[in-house]
Amino acid sequence: VSLNIKYQRRILALEVCCTVKDRGCEWSGKLEDLEAHLDAKTGDCEYADVTCPNECDQPVEKRDLSSHLTSSCPKREFTCQYCNFKATYEVVSNDHWPQCSFYPVPCP
């Protein structure tokens, strides 16, 4: 049993690169620290995927989360600029605008 622990310690001490190195992450460190580096909430890897808090199911890198939440998340809070109706961007653009009384309609 102690032999297995010895090998486990040696393996966990191996120097590794981040698993998202291909996206641009330059981190390298001990294998035992990799999980903490990639942790969505507490890790410092800006290239790791995180879950959108709006639950939009789109993959988002941690470094892009802020712009995703303000610009591209379909489930972000959005206000119709024509009548001030509030809902998600998805609802406003797909369901509300076709029915909005103030939505501009081009002349025929």
Secondary structure by P-SEA (a helix, b strand, c coil): caaaaaaaaaaaaccccccccccccccccccccccccccccccccccccccccccccccccccaaaaaacccccccccccccccccccaaaaaccccccccccccccc
